[in-house]
Amino acid sequence: MTFIQLTFYFFAAICVLAAMAVVTIKNPVKAALFLVLAFVGAAGVWLTLQAEFLAIVLILVYVGAVMVLFLFVVMMLDIDLAAMRAGFTRYLPYGLAIAALLVAQLVFVFNGSFSSADFPAPPLDLPADYSNTKALGMIIYTDYVLAFEVAALILLVAMLAAIALTHRKRTKPNKAVNPAQQVVVRKEDRLRVVDLASETRVTSQTRGKP
């Protein structure tokens, strides 16, 4: 077994174990951190396939930006875990059906239904001046431009759906102010001048003093 194969199995094991921890752990913050570890493992797998650009994009974009933002959102959300667990039994049959389908696929693969001819050849040794970024861009924007645009549209719809779900009506009082009401406020609404009659109290002790 070569060093590249050992590296591949090492990062693949990290990716699989971290993904299992994401779906089994109860704390959402820890689940997000394990998802970061899964992304790191996937980036290591990309490195073994000589796809350095995809590996660094996975680290910079997903781990450095998306996951950090997701982690802050999870920490700021007021998640009612009791309400989430209340509907667990309702969706349990669907989860079991999907799990059975995944197990059937794994059994189909492990039984040797695929031969070595079904898998692509290992990546060739490329020269030092080869740019996989340029090659990836040429393929995406020529052969797969339609799929790229469809993926961008799906991400746009997902972003709009996330914004719509975030702006739900909250039960707790909101302390946000309305700028439209602030600009129409008059000074009479904020300031009241009271005319108090002055009264001089002269006592017997102070009478006669200046």
N, C-alpha and C positions, 0 to 999 in steps of 0.2 A: 504494500500500500504506500503510495507516494505521499509527499508532504501536502500537496494540493488536496488530495482526497481526505486526509486527516483534518485539514483546515475546514473543508466543506462539511464534514460530519460534525465537527465541533460547533460551527455556527448554526447548522441546521438543528442540532439538539437544543441549543440556546433558544432559537426561534420557536420551536415546538413547545418546549417547557414554559416559556414566557407566555405564549398564546394560551396554553391550558390554564395558567394562573390568572390570565385576564378574565376568562369566563367563569372561573370557579371561586375567585376571591370575593368577599362581601364588601370590603371597603372600596369605594369608587376611586379614591385618591391612589391607593396602592395598585388598583387595577390599571390606572393610567400610567403609573410608573413601570409596571410590567409590560405595558404596550410599548413604551419607549425602548425597553430591553429587547422586545421582539423586533422592532425596527432596526436596532443595531445588529441583531443576528441576521436579518434579511440583507442588510448592507454588506455584511461579511460574505454572504453567499454570492452577492453580485460581484464582489472583488475576486472571488475564485473563478468567476466566469469572464474575467477581464473586461467587466463593464464598470470602469471606475467612475464615469460620469453619473450613472444611475445610483451608485453607492453613495457618492458625496451629496447628490440631490436628496436622497432619502434621509440622510443625516441632517442636512441644513434645513430642508423644507419641512419635513414631517416632525423630526425630533426637535429641531431648533425653533420652529415657529408654530406649527399646527398643534403639536402635542402640548407645548407650553401654554398656548391659548386655551386648549381643551382642559388642561389641568386647572387653570385659574377659573374657568367656568364651572367645573365640577366643585371646586372649593367654595365658590360664591353661591351656588344654587342651594335652595332650601328643599332638599329631597326628602320626601316622606317615605321612608323605607317600609313602614307598615302598610301604606296604600299600595306600594309596588308589590309586596309579597302577597297581598290579598288576591290578586289576579293570577297567581302562579299556577294554581290547579286548573284554571280555565284554559290556559295555553299549554298545559303539559302534554296533551295528545299530539299537538303539532310539533312540539320539541322532540318527542319520542320518534315521530315519523321521520323527521329530518335526521336524527341521530342514527336511525336504522338504515337510512339511505347512505349516509356516510360510511357506516360500518360495511355495508354491502360493497361499496366502491373499494374500500381498503382490502377486503377479502378478494375481490376480483383482481386487484393489482398484485397482491402477495401470492396468489396461486400461479403466477407465471403466465397470465394470459397475454402479456406483452413480451415481445422479443426485443433483442438489442437493435434489430433493424427498424423498430418503430420510434426509437429515440434519435435525436439529431447527433451528429458527430461532435466530439469535444472541440472547444475553441482552439483555433490554430495559433501558433506563436506569431504575433504581429510585430512589425518593426517599431522602433522607439518613437519615430515621428508620426505614427498612425494616430489619428484623432477619432475616437469613437463618438465624440460629441457631434462632429460633422457628419459622420455616417448615420447616426441616429436621427439627426435633423433631416437629412435627405430622405430617409425612409418614411418618417412620420409625415412630412409635408408633401410627399409625392404619392406613395402607395396607400397610406393610411390616413389621408387628410380628412375623409368623411367620418371615419371612426373617431378621429381626434376632435372634430367639431361636435359630434354627438356626445362625447364624454364631457366636453366643456358645457354643453347645454344641460346635461344631467346634473353637473355640479352647480350650475346656476339655479336650477329648480330646487336642489337640496338646500342651498343657501337661503333662498326665499322661504322655504318651508321652516327652516330653523329660526329665522327671524319672526315668522308668524307664530310659531309655538312659544317663543320667548316672550312676546308681548301678550301674554294671557292676563286675565283679571286676577289680581292677587287678593287674598283675604286680609293680609296685613295692611295697615294704613300706609299710604305712600307719602313720603315727605318731599316729593318733587314739586317745584313751583311751576306755574303756568306763565310763560313770558307774555302771552297776549293779555292777561289780566294785570300784569305789572305795568305795562306801558300806558294803560288807560287810567291809572290811579291819579287822582288830583291831590294837590297839597292839602285841601280841606279834609280829605279822607284820612290823612296821616297826622296832621298837625291841628291841634285845637288850642286856641288862645283863651285863657280864662282871666277875667278882670277881677282881681281880689281887692276889696276895699281895705285900704291901709288903716290900721288902728293903733293909736299910740297909748300904751299903757304906762301910766306914771304912778309909781308907788311912793309910799311915804319915805322909803329909804333913799330913793333916787331924786326926790323932789328937792329942788334947790341946787342940784348939781348941773353943770353945763352939759 
